[in-house]
C-alpha cells in the first residue's frame, strides 16, 4: 500500500507475471502523540530519521501545518534521495542523505555529519 511500482514494472517488462500483494500498511495514529510535540518544543529531540516517503508524510501529517518549524532545531536525515525529495516537497530542510540506502548507510551518514 503506497509502494513504488518500479520493481513490478521492470519485472513485467522482462516478461514476468506479477501478482501484487499488500504486505503492510503505514497508517497514522488516531490522535497526535503529545509527548512528541512536547519533546520537539523543548528541544529534546536532536535527530529525526526518515526511512521512506511514507514516514515523512506521516510525521508531517502528525505535526500539522507547522511541521517545518517544529523540526527546525532537529537534524533531518533521510535514507536516500527519494525520501529526501519527499521531505523537501513537504517543506522540510534535509541535512543528511545516506549514500547507501540502508539503515546502516543512514547511520554512517549521521556519523559523518557529526564528525
Biopython code that builds the backbone (N, CA, C, O; Angstrom):
import numpy as np
from Bio.PDB.StructureBuilder import StructureBuilder

atoms = [
    (1, "UNK", "N", (0.851, -1.174, 0.000)),
    (1, "UNK", "CA", (0.000, 0.000, 0.000)),
    (1, "UNK", "C", (0.892, 1.231, 0.000)),
    (1, "UNK", "O", (1.515, 1.546, 1.014)),
    (2, "UNK", "N", (0.958, 1.915, -1.104)),
    (2, "UNK", "CA", (1.804, 3.084, -1.194)),
    (2, "UNK", "C", (3.207, 2.794, -1.700)),
    (2, "UNK", "O", (4.030, 3.706, -1.780)),
    (3, "UNK", "N", (3.496, 1.556, -2.041)),
    (3, "UNK", "CA", (4.835, 1.200, -2.518)),
    (3, "UNK", "C", (5.041, 1.704, -3.942)),
    (3, "UNK", "O", (4.083, 1.911, -4.686)),
    (4, "UNK", "N", (6.302, 1.899, -4.307)),
    (4, "UNK", "CA", (6.616, 2.322, -5.666)),
    (4, "UNK", "C", (6.380, 1.154, -6.618)),
    (4, "UNK", "O", (6.451, -0.012, -6.227)),
    (5, "UNK", "N", (6.102, 1.485, -7.854)),
    (5, "UNK", "CA", (5.772, 0.488, -8.871)),
    (5, "UNK", "C", (6.986, 0.023, -9.676)),
    (5, "UNK", "O", (6.841, -0.831, -10.550)),
    (6, "UNK", "N", (8.157, 0.552, -9.408)),
    (6, "UNK", "CA", (9.325, 0.317, -10.262)),
    (6, "UNK", "C", (9.662, -1.160, -10.424)),
    (6, "UNK", "O", (9.887, -1.617, -11.545)),
    (7, "UNK", "N", (9.701, -1.909, -9.341)),
    (7, "UNK", "CA", (10.084, -3.320, -9.427)),
    (7, "UNK", "C", (9.074, -4.113, -10.251)),
    (7, "UNK", "O", (9.458, -4.863, -11.149)),
    (8, "UNK", "N", (7.797, -3.952, -9.954)),
    (8, "UNK", "CA", (6.764, -4.687, -10.686)),
    (8, "UNK", "C", (6.790, -4.331, -12.173)),
    (8, "UNK", "O", (6.655, -5.207, -13.027)),
    (9, "UNK", "N", (6.964, -3.052, -12.478)),
    (9, "UNK", "CA", (7.006, -2.630, -13.881)),
    (9, "UNK", "C", (8.209, -3.237, -14.600)),
    (9, "UNK", "O", (8.087, -3.688, -15.739)),
    (10, "UNK", "N", (9.362, -3.252, -13.946)),
    (10, "UNK", "CA", (10.562, -3.815, -14.562)),
    (10, "UNK", "C", (10.401, -5.317, -14.799)),
    (10, "UNK", "O", (10.778, -5.825, -15.855)),
    (11, "UNK", "N", (9.846, -6.019, -13.824)),
    (11, "UNK", "CA", (9.624, -7.458, -13.985)),
    (11, "UNK", "C", (8.656, -7.742, -15.129)),
    (11, "UNK", "O", (8.886, -8.651, -15.927)),
    (12, "UNK", "N", (7.573, -6.968, -15.212)),
    (12, "UNK", "CA", (6.609, -7.150, -16.312)),
    (12, "UNK", "C", (7.267, -6.888, -17.662)),
    (12, "UNK", "O", (7.018, -7.605, -18.631)),
    (13, "UNK", "N", (8.108, -5.854, -17.721)),
    (13, "UNK", "CA", (8.801, -5.520, -18.968)),
    (13, "UNK", "C", (9.706, -6.660, -19.423)),
    (13, "UNK", "O", (9.995, -6.791, -20.612)),
    (14, "UNK", "N", (10.150, -7.475, -18.486)),
    (14, "UNK", "CA", (11.017, -8.616, -18.804)),
    (14, "UNK", "C", (10.215, -9.902, -19.009)),
    (14, "UNK", "O", (10.787, -10.983, -19.150)),
    (15, "UNK", "N", (8.877, -9.772, -19.024)),
    (15, "UNK", "CA", (8.036, -10.918, -19.320)),
    (15, "UNK", "C", (7.479, -11.664, -18.127)),
    (15, "UNK", "O", (6.805, -12.680, -18.301)),
    (16, "UNK", "N", (7.735, -11.196, -16.936)),
    (16, "UNK", "CA", (7.239, -11.886, -15.737)),
    (16, "UNK", "C", (5.764, -11.578, -15.509)),
    (16, "UNK", "O", (5.272, -10.506, -15.862)),
    (17, "UNK", "N", (5.082, -12.529, -14.920)),
    (17, "UNK", "CA", (3.713, -12.316, -14.454)),
    (17, "UNK", "C", (3.826, -11.934, -12.982)),
    (17, "UNK", "O", (4.377, -12.687, -12.179)),
    (18, "UNK", "N", (3.307, -10.770, -12.635)),
    (18, "UNK", "CA", (3.474, -10.235, -11.283)),
    (18, "UNK", "C", (2.119, -10.133, -10.603)),
    (18, "UNK", "O", (1.205, -9.491, -11.121)),
    (19, "UNK", "N", (1.990, -10.762, -9.449)),
    (19, "UNK", "CA", (0.812, -10.599, -8.601)),
    (19, "UNK", "C", (1.215, -9.696, -7.442)),
    (19, "UNK", "O", (2.072, -10.054, -6.634)),
    (20, "UNK", "N", (0.596, -8.532, -7.367)),
    (20, "UNK", "CA", (0.936, -7.596, -6.296)),
    (20, "UNK", "C", (0.074, -7.870, -5.074)),
    (20, "UNK", "O", (-1.141, -8.041, -5.183)),
    (21, "UNK", "N", (0.706, -7.911, -3.923)),
    (21, "UNK", "CA", (0.039, -8.176, -2.653)),
    (21, "UNK", "C", (0.451, -7.088, -1.668)),
    (21, "UNK", "O", (1.628, -6.736, -1.585)),
    (22, "UNK", "N", (-0.509, -6.559, -0.928)),
    (22, "UNK", "CA", (-0.196, -5.575, 0.106)),
    (22, "UNK", "C", (0.329, -6.325, 1.321)),
    (22, "UNK", "O", (-0.409, -7.075, 1.960)),
    (23, "UNK", "N", (1.614, -6.121, 1.643)),
    (23, "UNK", "CA", (2.238, -6.819, 2.769)),
    (23, "UNK", "C", (2.033, -6.072, 4.081)),
    (23, "UNK", "O", (1.973, -6.686, 5.146)),
    (24, "UNK", "N", (1.926, -4.758, 4.005)),
    (24, "UNK", "CA", (1.700, -3.958, 5.216)),
    (24, "UNK", "C", (1.150, -2.597, 4.816)),
    (24, "UNK", "O", (1.232, -2.197, 3.654)),
    (25, "UNK", "N", (0.604, -1.911, 5.765)),
    (25, "UNK", "CA", (0.098, -0.559, 5.572)),
    (25, "UNK", "C", (0.723, 0.343, 6.629)),
    (25, "UNK", "O", (0.888, -0.052, 7.784)),
    (26, "UNK", "N", (1.066, 1.551, 6.220)),
    (26, "UNK", "CA", (1.519, 2.530, 7.203)),
    (26, "UNK", "C", (0.372, 3.504, 7.419)),
    (26, "UNK", "O", (-0.103, 4.150, 6.485)),
    (27, "UNK", "N", (-0.060, 3.595, 8.664)),
    (27, "UNK", "CA", (-1.217, 4.420, 9.000)),
    (27, "UNK", "C", (-0.867, 5.398, 10.107)),
    (27, "UNK", "O", (0.009, 5.141, 10.933)),
    (28, "UNK", "N", (-1.562, 6.514, 10.108)),
    (28, "UNK", "CA", (-1.419, 7.479, 11.190)),
    (28, "UNK", "C", (-2.198, 7.008, 12.403)),
    (28, "UNK", "O", (-3.241, 6.369, 12.263)),
    (29, "UNK", "N", (-1.701, 7.317, 13.596)),
    (29, "UNK", "CA", (-2.498, 7.012, 14.791)),
    (29, "UNK", "C", (-3.733, 7.906, 14.827)),
    (29, "UNK", "O", (-3.804, 8.914, 14.124)),
    (30, "UNK", "N", (-4.687, 7.530, 15.642)),
    (30, "UNK", "CA", (-5.934, 8.281, 15.720)),
    (30, "UNK", "C", (-5.764, 9.676, 16.313)),
    (30, "UNK", "O", (-6.555, 10.570, 16.012)),
    (31, "UNK", "N", (-4.757, 9.875, 17.142)),
    (31, "UNK", "CA", (-4.546, 11.196, 17.735)),
    (31, "UNK", "C", (-3.059, 11.524, 17.750)),
    (31, "UNK", "O", (-2.210, 10.642, 17.620)),
    (32, "UNK", "N", (-2.762, 12.810, 17.912)),
    (32, "UNK", "CA", (-1.370, 13.248, 17.984)),
    (32, "UNK", "C", (-0.732, 12.744, 19.262)),
    (32, "UNK", "O", (-1.372, 12.687, 20.312)),
    (33, "UNK", "N", (0.522, 12.385, 19.162)),
    (33, "UNK", "CA", (1.278, 11.983, 20.342)),
    (33, "UNK", "C", (1.799, 13.250, 21.009)),
    (33, "UNK", "O", (2.746, 13.868, 20.521)),
    (34, "UNK", "N", (1.190, 13.632, 22.108)),
    (34, "UNK", "CA", (1.556, 14.869, 22.798)),
    (34, "UNK", "C", (2.990, 14.831, 23.315)),
    (34, "UNK", "O", (3.630, 15.876, 23.429)),
    (35, "UNK", "N", (3.504, 13.643, 23.629)),
    (35, "UNK", "CA", (4.887, 13.546, 24.092)),
    (35, "UNK", "C", (5.862, 13.995, 23.007)),
    (35, "UNK", "O", (6.838, 14.689, 23.295)),
    (36, "UNK", "N", (5.603, 13.605, 21.775)),
    (36, "UNK", "CA", (6.477, 14.014, 20.676)),
    (36, "UNK", "C", (6.454, 15.525, 20.537)),
    (36, "UNK", "O", (7.504, 16.156, 20.410)),
    (37, "UNK", "N", (5.269, 16.105, 20.560)),
    (37, "UNK", "CA", (5.161, 17.561, 20.430)),
    (37, "UNK", "C", (5.894, 18.264, 21.564)),
    (37, "UNK", "O", (6.605, 19.242, 21.331)),
    (38, "UNK", "N", (5.728, 17.781, 22.773)),
    (38, "UNK", "CA", (6.377, 18.396, 23.935)),
    (38, "UNK", "C", (7.894, 18.294, 23.816)),
    (38, "UNK", "O", (8.605, 19.265, 24.075)),
    (39, "UNK", "N", (8.392, 17.118, 23.425)),
    (39, "UNK", "CA", (9.834, 16.924, 23.283)),
    (39, "UNK", "C", (10.423, 17.809, 22.184)),
    (39, "UNK", "O", (11.508, 18.367, 22.350)),
    (40, "UNK", "N", (9.714, 17.936, 21.073)),
    (40, "UNK", "CA", (10.181, 18.814, 19.999)),
    (40, "UNK", "C", (10.241, 20.257, 20.471)),
    (40, "UNK", "O", (11.235, 20.950, 20.254)),
    (41, "UNK", "N", (9.174, 20.705, 21.118)),
    (41, "UNK", "CA", (9.119, 22.093, 21.578)),
    (41, "UNK", "C", (10.171, 22.375, 22.642)),
    (41, "UNK", "O", (10.651, 23.504, 22.742)),
    (42, "UNK", "N", (10.536, 21.380, 23.432)),
    (42, "UNK", "CA", (11.550, 21.552, 24.473)),
    (42, "UNK", "C", (12.973, 21.422, 23.913)),
    (42, "UNK", "O", (13.942, 21.624, 24.645)),
    (43, "UNK", "N", (13.104, 21.089, 22.633)),
    (43, "UNK", "CA", (14.424, 20.925, 22.036)),
    (43, "UNK", "C", (15.139, 19.666, 22.484)),
    (43, "UNK", "O", (16.368, 19.602, 22.452)),
    (44, "UNK", "N", (14.380, 18.665, 22.900)),
    (44, "UNK", "CA", (14.970, 17.429, 23.421)),
    (44, "UNK", "C", (15.169, 16.351, 22.357)),
    (44, "UNK", "O", (15.700, 15.281, 22.653)),
    (45, "UNK", "N", (14.754, 16.619, 21.139)),
    (45, "UNK", "CA", (14.981, 15.676, 20.038)),
    (45, "UNK", "C", (16.038, 16.291, 19.136)),
    (45, "UNK", "O", (15.847, 17.381, 18.596)),
    (46, "UNK", "N", (17.152, 15.590, 18.974)),
    (46, "UNK", "CA", (18.271, 16.108, 18.191)),
    (46, "UNK", "C", (18.203, 15.724, 16.720)),
    (46, "UNK", "O", (18.566, 16.516, 15.851)),
    (47, "UNK", "N", (17.738, 14.509, 16.439)),
    (47, "UNK", "CA", (17.748, 13.974, 15.080)),
    (47, "UNK", "C", (16.413, 13.308, 14.794)),
    (47, "UNK", "O", (15.860, 12.600, 15.635)),
    (48, "UNK", "N", (15.905, 13.548, 13.586)),
    (48, "UNK", "CA", (14.725, 12.830, 13.100)),
    (48, "UNK", "C", (15.167, 12.090, 11.846)),
    (48, "UNK", "O", (15.699, 12.698, 10.917)),
    (49, "UNK", "N", (14.946, 10.777, 11.818)),
    (49, "UNK", "CA", (15.323, 9.979, 10.649)),
    (49, "UNK", "C", (14.072, 9.549, 9.898)),
    (49, "UNK", "O", (13.043, 9.224, 10.490)),
    (50, "UNK", "N", (14.195, 9.557, 8.588)),
    (50, "UNK", "CA", (13.112, 9.100, 7.725)),
    (50, "UNK", "C", (13.639, 7.960, 6.866)),
    (50, "UNK", "O", (14.675, 8.091, 6.215)),
    (51, "UNK", "N", (12.921, 6.841, 6.867)),
    (51, "UNK", "CA", (13.349, 5.666, 6.115)),
    (51, "UNK", "C", (12.501, 5.405, 4.877)),
    (51, "UNK", "O", (12.755, 4.449, 4.144)),
    (52, "UNK", "N", (11.501, 6.242, 4.637)),
    (52, "UNK", "CA", (10.670, 6.119, 3.440)),
    (52, "UNK", "C", (9.860, 7.396, 3.287)),
    (52, "UNK", "O", (9.727, 8.182, 4.226)),
    (53, "UNK", "N", (9.324, 7.588, 2.099)),
    (53, "UNK", "CA", (8.468, 8.752, 1.879)),
    (53, "UNK", "C", (7.225, 8.702, 2.752)),
    (53, "UNK", "O", (6.730, 9.743, 3.185)),
    (54, "UNK", "N", (6.715, 7.501, 3.016)),
    (54, "UNK", "CA", (5.516, 7.409, 3.857)),
    (54, "UNK", "C", (5.812, 7.843, 5.289)),
    (54, "UNK", "O", (4.936, 8.403, 5.948)),
    (55, "UNK", "N", (7.027, 7.597, 5.789)),
    (55, "UNK", "CA", (7.344, 8.062, 7.146)),
    (55, "UNK", "C", (7.407, 9.582, 7.185)),
    (55, "UNK", "O", (7.030, 10.191, 8.187)),
    (56, "UNK", "N", (7.875, 10.198, 6.112)),
    (56, "UNK", "CA", (7.882, 11.666, 6.037)),
    (56, "UNK", "C", (6.447, 12.180, 6.053)),
    (56, "UNK", "O", (6.097, 13.045, 6.856)),
    (57, "UNK", "N", (5.623, 11.642, 5.162)),
    (57, "UNK", "CA", (4.230, 12.114, 5.077)),
    (57, "UNK", "C", (3.496, 11.910, 6.398)),
    (57, "UNK", "O", (2.719, 12.767, 6.820)),
    (58, "UNK", "N", (3.742, 10.779, 7.047)),
    (58, "UNK", "CA", (3.047, 10.507, 8.307)),
    (58, "UNK", "C", (3.469, 11.470, 9.412)),
    (58, "UNK", "O", (2.612, 11.981, 10.134)),
    (59, "UNK", "N", (4.766, 11.730, 9.562)),
    (59, "UNK", "CA", (5.185, 12.651, 10.619)),
    (59, "UNK", "C", (4.717, 14.069, 10.322)),
    (59, "UNK", "O", (4.258, 14.773, 11.222)),
    (60, "UNK", "N", (4.828, 14.489, 9.077)),
    (60, "UNK", "CA", (4.340, 15.824, 8.718)),
    (60, "UNK", "C", (2.837, 15.907, 8.980)),
    (60, "UNK", "O", (2.349, 16.932, 9.455)),
    (61, "UNK", "N", (2.107, 14.846, 8.679)),
    (61, "UNK", "CA", (0.675, 14.822, 8.977)),
    (61, "UNK", "C", (0.388, 14.933, 10.462)),
    (61, "UNK", "O", (-0.553, 15.616, 10.867)),
    (62, "UNK", "N", (1.199, 14.263, 11.281)),
    (62, "UNK", "CA", (1.025, 14.339, 12.735)),
    (62, "UNK", "C", (1.362, 15.722, 13.277)),
    (62, "UNK", "O", (0.686, 16.221, 14.177)),
    (63, "UNK", "N", (2.407, 16.341, 12.730)),
    (63, "UNK", "CA", (2.856, 17.629, 13.248)),
    (63, "UNK", "C", (2.020, 18.793, 12.742)),
    (63, "UNK", "O", (1.994, 19.858, 13.359)),
    (64, "UNK", "N", (1.339, 18.593, 11.625)),
    (64, "UNK", "CA", (0.460, 19.635, 11.115)),
    (64, "UNK", "C", (1.176, 20.644, 10.232)),
    (64, "UNK", "O", (2.305, 20.430, 9.791)),
    (65, "UNK", "N", (0.479, 21.753, 9.990)),
    (65, "UNK", "CA", (0.961, 22.768, 9.052)),
    (65, "UNK", "C", (2.307, 23.371, 9.437)),
    (65, "UNK", "O", (3.047, 23.835, 8.570)),
    (66, "UNK", "N", (2.628, 23.369, 10.713)),
    (66, "UNK", "CA", (3.891, 23.965, 11.149)),
    (66, "UNK", "C", (4.984, 22.913, 11.366)),
    (66, "UNK", "O", (5.871, 23.098, 12.200)),
    (67, "UNK", "N", (4.918, 21.820, 10.621)),
    (67, "UNK", "CA", (5.900, 20.734, 10.769)),
    (67, "UNK", "C", (7.325, 21.235, 10.572)),
    (67, "UNK", "O", (8.219, 20.869, 11.335)),
    (68, "UNK", "N", (7.548, 22.066, 9.558)),
    (68, "UNK", "CA", (8.919, 22.522, 9.300)),
    (68, "UNK", "C", (9.455, 23.348, 10.461)),
    (68, "UNK", "O", (10.637, 23.251, 10.792)),
    (69, "UNK", "N", (8.604, 24.160, 11.084)),
    (69, "UNK", "CA", (9.052, 24.937, 12.247)),
    (69, "UNK", "C", (9.316, 24.025, 13.443)),
    (69, "UNK", "O", (10.279, 24.228, 14.182)),
    (70, "UNK", "N", (8.470, 23.034, 13.630)),
    (70, "UNK", "CA", (8.652, 22.114, 14.762)),
    (70, "UNK", "C", (9.945, 21.308, 14.637)),
    (70, "UNK", "O", (10.546, 20.936, 15.644)),
    (71, "UNK", "N", (10.373, 21.038, 13.396)),
    (71, "UNK", "CA", (11.583, 20.244, 13.165)),
    (71, "UNK", "C", (12.822, 21.104, 12.911)),
    (71, "UNK", "O", (13.897, 20.570, 12.636)),
    (72, "UNK", "N", (12.684, 22.411, 13.000)),
    (72, "UNK", "CA", (13.781, 23.323, 12.653)),
    (72, "UNK", "C", (15.020, 23.125, 13.519)),
    (72, "UNK", "O", (16.133, 23.352, 13.046)),
    (73, "UNK", "N", (14.860, 22.711, 14.761)),
    (73, "UNK", "CA", (16.005, 22.530, 15.666)),
    (73, "UNK", "C", (16.607, 21.134, 15.577)),
    (73, "UNK", "O", (17.600, 20.848, 16.246)),
    (74, "UNK", "N", (16.027, 20.272, 14.771)),
    (74, "UNK", "CA", (16.500, 18.889, 14.629)),
    (74, "UNK", "C", (17.331, 18.738, 13.359)),
    (74, "UNK", "O", (17.127, 19.455, 12.380)),
    (75, "UNK", "N", (18.261, 17.806, 13.390)),
    (75, "UNK", "CA", (18.910, 17.356, 12.164)),
    (75, "UNK", "C", (17.929, 16.398, 11.499)),
    (75, "UNK", "O", (17.458, 15.449, 12.127)),
    (76, "UNK", "N", (17.623, 16.647, 10.232)),
    (76, "UNK", "CA", (16.708, 15.786, 9.485)),
    (76, "UNK", "C", (17.549, 14.912, 8.560)),
    (76, "UNK", "O", (18.288, 15.418, 7.716)),
    (77, "UNK", "N", (17.429, 13.598, 8.728)),
    (77, "UNK", "CA", (18.227, 12.639, 7.965)),
    (77, "UNK", "C", (17.309, 11.700, 7.192)),
    (77, "UNK", "O", (16.338, 11.175, 7.735)),
    (78, "UNK", "N", (17.631, 11.496, 5.913)),
    (78, "UNK", "CA", (16.818, 10.639, 5.046)),
    (78, "UNK", "C", (17.660, 9.489, 4.509)),
    (78, "UNK", "O", (18.862, 9.628, 4.281)),
    (79, "UNK", "N", (17.005, 8.356, 4.316)),
    (79, "UNK", "CA", (17.682, 7.134, 3.890)),
    (79, "UNK", "C", (18.161, 7.198, 2.437)),
    (79, "UNK", "O", (19.037, 6.428, 2.044)),
    (80, "UNK", "N", (17.603, 8.097, 1.647)),
    (80, "UNK", "CA", (18.006, 8.205, 0.251)),
    (80, "UNK", "C", (17.367, 9.401, -0.419)),
    (80, "UNK", "O", (16.605, 10.134, 0.211)),
    (81, "UNK", "N", (17.672, 9.607, -1.696)),
    (81, "UNK", "CA", (17.216, 10.803, -2.399)),
    (81, "UNK", "C", (15.708, 10.880, -2.626)),
    (81, "UNK", "O", (15.154, 11.979, -2.648)),
    (82, "UNK", "N", (15.040, 9.766, -2.793)),
    (82, "UNK", "CA", (13.587, 9.813, -2.988)),
    (82, "UNK", "C", (12.908, 10.284, -1.712)),
    (82, "UNK", "O", (12.008, 11.122, -1.754)),
    (83, "UNK", "N", (13.338, 9.749, -0.587)),
    (83, "UNK", "CA", (12.793, 10.167, 0.704)),
    (83, "UNK", "C", (13.129, 11.631, 0.963)),
    (83, "UNK", "O", (12.285, 12.381, 1.453)),
    (84, "UNK", "N", (14.348, 12.043, 0.641)),
    (84, "UNK", "CA", (14.753, 13.442, 0.821)),
    (84, "UNK", "C", (13.911, 14.368, -0.046)),
    (84, "UNK", "O", (13.522, 15.449, 0.397)),
    (85, "UNK", "N", (13.630, 13.957, -1.267)),
    (85, "UNK", "CA", (12.806, 14.774, -2.160)),
    (85, "UNK", "C", (11.412, 14.956, -1.576)),
    (85, "UNK", "O", (10.870, 16.062, -1.603)),
    (86, "UNK", "N", (10.828, 13.891, -1.052)),
    (86, "UNK", "CA", (9.508, 13.996, -0.428)),
    (86, "UNK", "C", (9.554, 14.974, 0.733)),
    (86, "UNK", "O", (8.666, 15.815, 0.874)),
    (87, "UNK", "N", (10.586, 14.868, 1.569)),
    (87, "UNK", "CA", (10.719, 15.772, 2.717)),
    (87, "UNK", "C", (10.802, 17.222, 2.254)),
    (87, "UNK", "O", (10.144, 18.095, 2.820)),
    (88, "UNK", "N", (11.599, 17.477, 1.238)),
    (88, "UNK", "CA", (11.743, 18.840, 0.731)),
    (88, "UNK", "C", (10.448, 19.343, 0.115)),
    (88, "UNK", "O", (10.081, 20.503, 0.302)),
    (89, "UNK", "N", (9.757, 18.486, -0.612)),
    (89, "UNK", "CA", (8.477, 18.880, -1.207)),
    (89, "UNK", "C", (7.452, 19.246, -0.139)),
    (89, "UNK", "O", (6.561, 20.061, -0.378)),
    (90, "UNK", "N", (7.584, 18.639, 1.041)),
    (90, "UNK", "CA", (6.665, 18.936, 2.143)),
    (90, "UNK", "C", (7.186, 20.060, 3.036)),
    (90, "UNK", "O", (6.650, 20.305, 4.117)),
    (91, "UNK", "N", (8.231, 20.738, 2.577)),
    (91, "UNK", "CA", (8.711, 21.925, 3.263)),
    (91, "UNK", "C", (9.772, 21.707, 4.319)),
    (91, "UNK", "O", (10.100, 22.635, 5.059)),
    (92, "UNK", "N", (10.319, 20.501, 4.408)),
    (92, "UNK", "CA", (11.335, 20.232, 5.421)),
    (92, "UNK", "C", (12.732, 20.516, 4.875)),
    (92, "UNK", "O", (13.001, 20.323, 3.689)),
    (93, "UNK", "N", (13.599, 20.969, 5.746)),
    (93, "UNK", "CA", (15.018, 21.117, 5.437)),
    (93, "UNK", "C", (15.656, 19.748, 5.661)),
    (93, "UNK", "O", (15.449, 19.135, 6.708)),
    (94, "UNK", "N", (16.419, 19.268, 4.701)),
    (94, "UNK", "CA", (17.085, 17.966, 4.831)),
    (94, "UNK", "C", (18.574, 18.216, 5.028)),
    (94, "UNK", "O", (19.219, 18.869, 4.207)),
    (95, "UNK", "N", (19.113, 17.691, 6.120)),
    (95, "UNK", "CA", (20.516, 17.905, 6.465)),
    (95, "UNK", "C", (21.419, 16.757, 6.042)),
    (95, "UNK", "O", (22.587, 16.976, 5.720)),
    (96, "UNK", "N", (20.895, 15.539, 6.038)),
    (96, "UNK", "CA", (21.704, 14.341, 5.781)),
    (96, "UNK", "C", (20.928, 13.421, 4.846)),
    (96, "UNK", "O", (19.748, 13.148, 5.066)),
    (97, "UNK", "N", (21.607, 12.945, 3.796)),
    (97, "UNK", "CA", (21.034, 11.932, 2.902)),
    (97, "UNK", "C", (22.061, 10.815, 2.782)),
    (97, "UNK", "O", (23.209, 11.056, 2.409)),
    (98, "UNK", "N", (21.650, 9.605, 3.095)),
    (98, "UNK", "CA", (22.563, 8.459, 3.039)),
    (98, "UNK", "C", (22.948, 8.156, 1.594)),
    (98, "UNK", "O", (22.111, 8.211, 0.693)),
    (99, "UNK", "N", (24.218, 7.838, 1.384)),
    (99, "UNK", "CA", (24.692, 7.437, 0.061)),
    (99, "UNK", "C", (24.302, 5.991, -0.236)),
    (99, "UNK", "O", (24.028, 5.637, -1.383)),
    (100, "UNK", "N", (24.280, 5.161, 0.806)),
    (100, "UNK", "CA", (23.826, 3.773, 0.698)),
    (100, "UNK", "C", (22.443, 3.730, 1.337)),
    (100, "UNK", "O", (22.293, 4.085, 2.506)),
    (101, "UNK", "N", (21.438, 3.301, 0.591)),
    (101, "UNK", "CA", (20.033, 3.422, 1.003)),
    (101, "UNK", "C", (19.605, 2.286, 1.922)),
    (101, "UNK", "O", (18.666, 1.547, 1.627)),
    (102, "UNK", "N", (20.312, 2.161, 3.040)),
    (102, "UNK", "CA", (20.019, 1.143, 4.046)),
    (102, "UNK", "C", (20.086, 1.808, 5.414)),
    (102, "UNK", "O", (20.582, 2.927, 5.543)),
    (103, "UNK", "N", (19.583, 1.114, 6.440)),
    (103, "UNK", "CA", (19.688, 1.643, 7.804)),
    (103, "UNK", "C", (21.163, 1.824, 8.194)),
    (103, "UNK", "O", (21.520, 2.881, 8.716)),
    (104, "UNK", "N", (22.037, 0.819, 7.957)),
    (104, "UNK", "CA", (23.451, 1.053, 8.272)),
    (104, "UNK", "C", (24.032, 2.251, 7.500)),
    (104, "UNK", "O", (24.857, 2.993, 8.034)),
    (105, "UNK", "N", (23.602, 2.431, 6.257)),
    (105, "UNK", "CA", (24.064, 3.581, 5.479)),
    (105, "UNK", "C", (23.602, 4.894, 6.075)),
    (105, "UNK", "O", (24.343, 5.877, 6.072)),
    (106, "UNK", "N", (22.385, 4.916, 6.584)),
    (106, "UNK", "CA", (21.852, 6.112, 7.236)),
    (106, "UNK", "C", (22.630, 6.413, 8.513)),
    (106, "UNK", "O", (22.940, 7.569, 8.799)),
    (107, "UNK", "N", (22.940, 5.381, 9.269)),
    (107, "UNK", "CA", (23.734, 5.562, 10.498)),
    (107, "UNK", "C", (25.119, 6.106, 10.151)),
    (107, "UNK", "O", (25.614, 7.013, 10.820)),
    (108, "UNK", "N", (25.746, 5.557, 9.108)),
    (108, "UNK", "CA", (27.074, 6.046, 8.694)),
    (108, "UNK", "C", (27.008, 7.512, 8.270)),
    (108, "UNK", "O", (27.893, 8.300, 8.603)),
    (109, "UNK", "N", (25.964, 7.871, 7.541)),
    (109, "UNK", "CA", (25.812, 9.265, 7.105)),
    (109, "UNK", "C", (25.663, 10.195, 8.304)),
    (109, "UNK", "O", (26.203, 11.302, 8.300)),
    (110, "UNK", "N", (24.946, 9.762, 9.318)),
    (110, "UNK", "CA", (24.814, 10.572, 10.532)),
    (110, "UNK", "C", (26.139, 10.660, 11.284)),
    (110, "UNK", "O", (26.490, 11.715, 11.812)),
    (111, "UNK", "N", (26.868, 9.557, 11.329)),
    (111, "UNK", "CA", (28.191, 9.586, 11.966)),
    (111, "UNK", "C", (29.096, 10.601, 11.272)),
    (111, "UNK", "O", (29.789, 11.376, 11.930)),
    (112, "UNK", "N", (29.084, 10.592, 9.943)),
    (112, "UNK", "CA", (29.894, 11.541, 9.177)),
    (112, "UNK", "C", (29.435, 12.972, 9.427)),
    (112, "UNK", "O", (30.257, 13.883, 9.526)),
    (113, "UNK", "N", (28.140, 13.167, 9.526)),
    (113, "UNK", "CA", (27.591, 14.507, 9.775)),
    (113, "UNK", "C", (28.104, 15.076, 11.096)),
    (113, "UNK", "O", (28.369, 16.274, 11.199)),
    (114, "UNK", "N", (28.242, 14.233, 12.083)),
    (114, "UNK", "CA", (28.638, 14.698, 13.414)),
    (114, "UNK", "C", (30.149, 14.673, 13.647)),
    (114, "UNK", "O", (30.603, 15.007, 14.741)),
    (115, "UNK", "N", (30.925, 14.289, 12.652)),
    (115, "UNK", "CA", (32.393, 14.309, 12.811)),
    (115, "UNK", "C", (32.908, 15.708, 12.675)),
    (115, "UNK", "O", (34.114, 15.935, 12.777)),
]
sb = StructureBuilder()
sb.init_structure("model")
sb.init_model(0)
sb.init_chain("A")
sb.init_seg("    ")
for serial, (resi, resn, name, xyz) in enumerate(atoms, 1):
    if name == "N":
        sb.init_residue(resn, " ", resi, " ")
    sb.init_atom(name, np.array(xyz, "f"), 0.0, 1.0, " ", f" {name:<3s}", serial, name[0])
structure = sb.get_structure()
